[in-house]
């Protein structure tokens, strides 16, 4: 009897680990919508409580209203943008292919434009004899390979639209469930955790603060930078403005770099195609917009909610994107702030 009682906890532990593994296998295909659903639910949870208390309605009705608000304000615009981006991406590929023929490359590099003139001046200054035919062949091979990669990416994007719709459905189920049962789930998880209640509250508070900063503060800042950058590209005559605007909105989440990853190459392109003043103006304009938003708007909007080093956030975003793809823009900072929170709690409670 005593031997059996000793074996029972071990057997229970093995079965529990096996069940956790099965749960992980089931959740892994839906990991992204589960995480994003949890993040959005955390961001809109105060609004859900406000609706419930102000209108004196039940949890399910309040969660329904909040979920509809999220659909109208967040998910429908994202769906529209996703289909619009796929359409513009196809058009961009077609324009790139038509503009990268042998005649166009020959005129660009060896005609009378700024790029061709610069190549000739550099070769003359350094007394370099260029094999034009060999150089032309290498350039054409490179751009054909790049256009092929772009086409493959576009095909993947269009194919992922079906998964995108499925993920949206899963996300809304998660959001609604957390808005309705969030308080009970919080108590349930806290009871499972071996940490003291005050430390669990600190972790949850930091998680929610980082969610707010990542989605709301950085989201509004990214929207401002992306829209202003898109207007500048439209004035400069750059095609596929919607596609590049959305790209810049996401790039604006990355500190120190931001929309310059799009605007600086676009400015160089304008300069090389003859619009030198427009290219320089675009680069200066994007730098000013980035500096104002990053150093004035975001600090005032975020306030004292959370203070974290920009370089650390940049490294977290880069590491998050390497590990999780585009979702790493949001996952990376959250993982980073949770790490710093655990380090701070260790110093306060366990170091001595």
C-alpha positions as CSV (number, residue, x, y, z in Angstrom):
1,X,0.0,0.0,0.0
2,X,2.8,2.3,0.9
3,X,4.7,1.6,-2.4
4,X,1.5,2.3,-4.4
5,X,1.0,5.6,-2.7
6,X,4.6,6.6,-3.5
7,X,4.1,5.7,-7.2
8,X,0.9,7.6,-7.5
9,X,2.4,11.2,-7.6
10,X,5.0,10.0,-10.2
11,X,2.3,8.5,-12.4
12,X,0.2,11.6,-12.0
13,X,3.1,13.8,-13.0
14,X,3.9,11.8,-16.1
15,X,0.2,11.8,-17.2
16,X,0.0,15.5,-16.5
17,X,3.1,16.2,-18.7
18,X,1.7,14.0,-21.4
19,X,-1.6,15.9,-21.4
20,X,0.3,19.2,-21.5
21,X,2.2,17.9,-24.5
22,X,-1.1,17.0,-26.3
23,X,-2.5,20.5,-25.5
24,X,0.6,22.0,-27.0
25,X,0.2,20.0,-30.1
26,X,-3.4,21.2,-30.5
27,X,-2.6,24.8,-29.7
28,X,0.6,25.2,-31.8
29,X,-1.2,25.7,-35.2
30,X,-3.4,28.4,-33.5
31,X,-0.6,30.0,-31.4
32,X,-0.5,33.3,-33.2
33,X,-4.3,34.0,-33.0
34,X,-4.3,32.8,-29.4
35,X,-1.5,35.2,-28.4
36,X,-2.9,38.2,-30.4
37,X,-6.4,37.5,-29.1
38,X,-5.0,37.5,-25.5
39,X,-3.1,40.8,-26.2
40,X,-6.2,42.5,-27.7
41,X,-8.4,41.2,-24.9
42,X,-5.9,42.7,-22.4
43,X,-5.9,46.1,-24.2
44,X,-9.7,46.3,-24.4
45,X,-10.5,44.8,-21.0
46,X,-10.8,48.3,-19.3
47,X,-13.2,49.4,-22.0
48,X,-15.2,46.2,-21.5
49,X,-15.4,46.9,-17.7
50,X,-16.4,50.5,-18.4
51,X,-19.2,49.4,-20.7
52,X,-20.4,46.9,-18.2
53,X,-20.4,49.3,-15.2
54,X,-21.8,52.4,-17.1
55,X,-24.6,50.6,-18.9
56,X,-25.3,48.2,-16.0
57,X,-25.3,45.1,-18.2
58,X,-24.0,41.6,-17.8
59,X,-20.6,40.3,-18.7
60,X,-21.7,38.5,-21.9
61,X,-23.5,41.6,-23.3
62,X,-20.6,43.8,-22.5
63,X,-18.2,41.3,-24.1
64,X,-20.4,41.2,-27.2
65,X,-20.4,45.0,-27.5
66,X,-16.6,45.2,-27.0
67,X,-16.0,42.4,-29.5
68,X,-18.1,44.2,-32.1
69,X,-16.2,47.3,-31.4
70,X,-12.9,45.5,-31.9
71,X,-14.2,44.0,-35.2
72,X,-15.3,47.4,-36.5
73,X,-12.2,49.4,-35.4
74,X,-9.4,46.8,-35.7
75,X,-10.2,43.7,-37.6
76,X,-12.3,45.0,-40.5
77,X,-9.7,47.7,-41.5
78,X,-7.0,45.0,-41.2
79,X,-8.9,42.7,-43.5
80,X,-9.5,45.4,-46.0
81,X,-5.8,46.4,-45.9
82,X,-4.8,42.7,-46.3
83,X,-6.7,42.3,-49.5
84,X,-5.6,45.8,-50.8
85,X,-2.0,45.0,-50.1
86,X,-2.2,41.7,-51.9
87,X,-3.6,43.5,-55.0
88,X,-1.0,46.2,-54.9
89,X,1.8,43.6,-54.4
90,X,0.8,41.9,-57.6
91,X,0.8,45.3,-59.4
92,X,4.2,46.1,-57.9
93,X,5.6,42.9,-59.2
94,X,4.3,43.5,-62.7
95,X,5.7,47.0,-62.7
96,X,9.1,45.8,-61.5
97,X,9.2,43.0,-64.1
98,X,8.3,45.4,-66.9
99,X,10.8,47.9,-65.6
100,X,13.7,45.5,-65.3
101,X,14.0,44.4,-68.9
102,X,17.4,44.5,-70.7
103,X,16.6,47.8,-72.4
104,X,15.5,49.5,-69.2
105,X,18.6,48.3,-67.2
106,X,20.8,49.3,-70.1
107,X,19.4,52.9,-70.2
108,X,19.5,53.2,-66.4
109,X,23.1,52.1,-65.9
110,X,24.7,53.1,-69.2
111,X,22.5,55.8,-70.6
112,X,22.5,59.5,-69.8
113,X,20.8,59.5,-66.4
114,X,22.3,60.3,-63.0
115,X,23.2,56.6,-62.2
116,X,24.9,56.1,-65.5
117,X,26.7,59.4,-65.3
118,X,27.9,58.6,-61.8
119,X,29.2,55.2,-62.9
120,X,31.1,56.8,-65.7
121,X,32.6,59.5,-63.5
122,X,33.7,57.0,-60.9
123,X,35.3,54.7,-63.4
124,X,37.1,57.6,-65.0
125,X,38.3,59.0,-61.6
126,X,39.7,55.7,-60.4
127,X,40.8,54.6,-63.9
128,X,38.7,51.5,-63.8
129,X,37.9,49.7,-67.1
130,X,34.4,48.3,-66.8
131,X,33.3,45.4,-68.9
132,X,29.8,46.8,-69.6
133,X,28.4,43.6,-71.0
134,X,29.5,41.5,-68.1
135,X,28.2,44.1,-65.6
136,X,24.9,44.2,-67.5
137,X,24.6,40.4,-67.4
138,X,25.2,40.3,-63.6
139,X,22.7,43.1,-62.9
140,X,20.0,41.4,-65.0
141,X,20.6,38.1,-63.3
142,X,20.4,39.7,-59.9
143,X,17.2,41.6,-60.6
144,X,15.6,38.5,-62.2
145,X,16.4,36.5,-59.1
146,X,15.0,39.2,-56.8
147,X,11.8,39.5,-58.9
148,X,11.4,35.7,-58.7
149,X,11.7,35.9,-54.9
150,X,9.2,38.7,-54.8
151,X,6.7,36.7,-56.8
152,X,7.1,33.7,-54.5
153,X,6.5,36.1,-51.5
154,X,3.4,37.5,-53.2
155,X,2.0,34.0,-53.9
156,X,2.6,33.1,-50.2
157,X,0.8,36.3,-49.1
158,X,-2.2,35.6,-51.3
159,X,-2.3,31.9,-50.1
160,X,-2.1,33.1,-46.4
161,X,-5.2,35.2,-46.8
162,X,-7.3,32.1,-46.2
163,X,-5.4,31.3,-43.1
164,X,-5.7,35.0,-42.1
165,X,-9.5,34.8,-42.2
166,X,-9.4,31.5,-40.1
167,X,-7.0,33.2,-37.6
168,X,-9.4,36.1,-37.3
169,X,-12.2,33.8,-36.3
170,X,-10.1,32.0,-33.7
171,X,-8.9,35.4,-32.4
172,X,-12.4,36.7,-31.9
173,X,-13.4,33.5,-30.0
174,X,-10.4,34.0,-27.7
175,X,-11.2,37.7,-27.2
176,X,-14.8,37.0,-26.4
177,X,-14.0,34.2,-24.0
178,X,-11.4,36.2,-22.2
179,X,-13.7,39.2,-21.8
180,X,-16.4,37.0,-20.4
181,X,-14.3,34.7,-18.2
182,X,-11.1,36.8,-17.8
183,X,-11.5,37.3,-14.0
184,X,-12.1,33.7,-13.3
185,X,-9.2,32.6,-15.5
186,X,-7.0,35.1,-13.7
187,X,-7.9,33.5,-10.3
188,X,-7.4,30.0,-11.7
189,X,-3.9,30.8,-13.1
190,X,-2.9,32.6,-10.0
191,X,-3.9,29.6,-7.9
192,X,-1.7,27.3,-10.1
193,X,1.3,29.7,-9.8
194,X,3.8,29.1,-7.0
195,X,4.6,32.8,-6.8
196,X,3.1,35.1,-4.2
197,X,0.0,37.0,-5.1
198,X,1.7,40.5,-5.1
199,X,4.3,39.3,-7.6
200,X,1.7,37.7,-9.8
201,X,-0.1,41.1,-9.9
202,X,3.1,42.9,-10.8
203,X,3.7,40.5,-13.7
204,X,0.2,40.9,-15.0
205,X,0.4,44.7,-14.6
206,X,3.7,44.9,-16.6
207,X,2.2,42.6,-19.2
208,X,-0.8,44.8,-19.7
209,X,1.3,48.0,-19.6
210,X,3.6,46.6,-22.4
211,X,0.5,45.6,-24.4
212,X,-0.9,49.1,-24.1
213,X,2.5,50.7,-25.1
214,X,3.0,48.2,-28.0
215,X,-0.5,48.3,-29.5
216,X,-1.9,51.7,-28.6
217,X,1.0,54.1,-28.1
218,X,3.3,52.6,-30.7
219,X,0.3,51.8,-32.9
220,X,-0.8,55.4,-33.0
221,X,2.8,56.6,-33.5
222,X,3.3,54.1,-36.3
223,X,0.0,55.1,-37.9
224,X,1.1,58.8,-37.9
225,X,4.5,58.0,-39.3
226,X,3.2,55.6,-41.9
227,X,0.5,58.0,-43.2
228,X,2.8,61.0,-43.3
229,X,5.4,58.9,-45.1
230,X,2.8,57.5,-47.5
231,X,1.7,61.1,-48.4
232,X,5.3,62.0,-49.1
233,X,5.7,58.9,-51.3
234,X,2.5,59.8,-53.2
235,X,3.7,63.4,-53.7
236,X,7.1,62.0,-55.0
237,X,5.3,59.8,-57.5
238,X,6.2,56.4,-56.0
239,X,3.7,53.7,-57.0
240,X,1.9,51.2,-54.7
241,X,1.5,53.9,-52.0
242,X,-0.9,51.8,-49.9
243,X,1.5,48.8,-49.8
244,X,4.4,51.0,-48.7
245,X,2.3,52.9,-46.2
246,X,1.3,49.7,-44.4
247,X,4.9,48.5,-44.5
248,X,6.0,51.8,-42.9
249,X,3.3,51.6,-40.2
250,X,4.8,48.2,-39.1
251,X,8.4,49.4,-39.5
252,X,7.6,52.4,-37.3
253,X,7.3,49.9,-34.4
254,X,11.0,49.4,-34.7
255,X,12.9,52.1,-32.7
256,X,15.9,54.0,-34.2
257,X,15.1,52.6,-37.7
258,X,11.4,53.0,-38.4
259,X,10.1,54.2,-41.8
260,X,13.6,55.2,-43.0
261,X,14.0,51.6,-44.3
262,X,11.5,52.6,-46.9
263,X,11.9,56.4,-47.3
264,X,15.7,56.5,-47.7
265,X,15.7,53.9,-50.5
266,X,12.8,55.7,-52.1
267,X,14.7,59.0,-51.8
268,X,17.7,57.5,-53.4
269,X,15.6,56.1,-56.2
270,X,14.1,59.5,-56.9
271,X,17.5,61.0,-57.0
272,X,18.9,58.4,-59.4
273,X,15.9,58.8,-61.7
274,X,16.5,62.5,-62.0
275,X,14.5,64.0,-59.2
276,X,17.4,64.9,-56.9
277,X,15.6,67.7,-55.0
278,X,12.6,65.4,-54.4
279,X,14.8,62.6,-53.2
280,X,16.7,64.8,-50.7
281,X,13.5,66.4,-49.5
282,X,11.9,63.0,-48.9
283,X,14.8,61.7,-46.8
284,X,14.9,64.9,-44.7
285,X,11.2,64.9,-44.3
286,X,11.1,61.3,-43.1
287,X,13.9,61.9,-40.6
288,X,12.1,65.0,-39.1
289,X,8.8,63.0,-38.9
290,X,10.6,60.1,-37.1
291,X,12.4,62.4,-34.7
292,X,9.2,64.3,-33.7
293,X,7.1,61.2,-33.2
294,X,9.8,59.2,-31.4
295,X,11.1,62.0,-29.2
296,X,8.1,64.2,-28.6
297,X,4.8,62.4,-29.3
298,X,5.5,58.9,-27.9
299,X,7.1,60.1,-24.6
300,X,4.1,62.4,-23.9
301,X,1.6,59.8,-24.9
302,X,3.2,57.0,-23.0
303,X,3.9,59.1,-19.9
304,X,5.2,57.2,-17.0
305,X,3.5,53.9,-17.8
306,X,6.7,52.1,-18.6
307,X,10.3,53.1,-19.1
308,X,12.6,50.9,-21.1
309,X,15.7,51.4,-23.1
310,X,15.2,51.9,-26.9
311,X,18.2,49.8,-27.8
312,X,16.9,46.9,-25.6
313,X,13.5,47.2,-27.3
314,X,15.2,47.2,-30.8
315,X,17.2,44.0,-29.9
316,X,14.0,42.4,-28.5
317,X,12.1,43.2,-31.8
318,X,14.9,41.9,-34.0
319,X,15.2,38.7,-31.9
320,X,11.4,38.3,-31.8
321,X,11.1,38.7,-35.6
322,X,13.9,36.1,-36.1
323,X,12.0,33.7,-33.8
324,X,8.4,34.4,-34.6
325,X,8.3,36.3,-37.9
326,X,6.3,39.6,-38.1
327,X,4.5,38.7,-34.8
328,X,7.9,39.2,-33.1
329,X,7.4,43.0,-33.4
330,X,4.8,42.5,-30.5
331,X,6.1,39.3,-28.9
332,X,9.7,40.5,-28.5
333,X,9.1,43.6,-26.3
334,X,6.6,41.6,-24.1
335,X,9.1,38.8,-23.5
336,X,11.8,41.4,-22.8
337,X,9.7,43.3,-20.3
338,X,8.7,40.1,-18.6
339,X,12.4,39.2,-18.3
340,X,13.2,42.6,-16.7
341,X,10.2,42.2,-14.4
342,X,11.5,38.8,-13.1
343,X,15.0,40.2,-12.7
344,X,13.6,43.1,-10.7
345,X,11.5,40.8,-8.5
346,X,14.6,38.6,-7.9
347,X,16.6,41.6,-6.7
348,X,13.8,42.8,-4.5
349,X,12.7,39.5,-2.9
350,X,15.2,36.7,-3.4
351,X,18.7,38.1,-3.8
352,X,19.4,38.2,-0.1
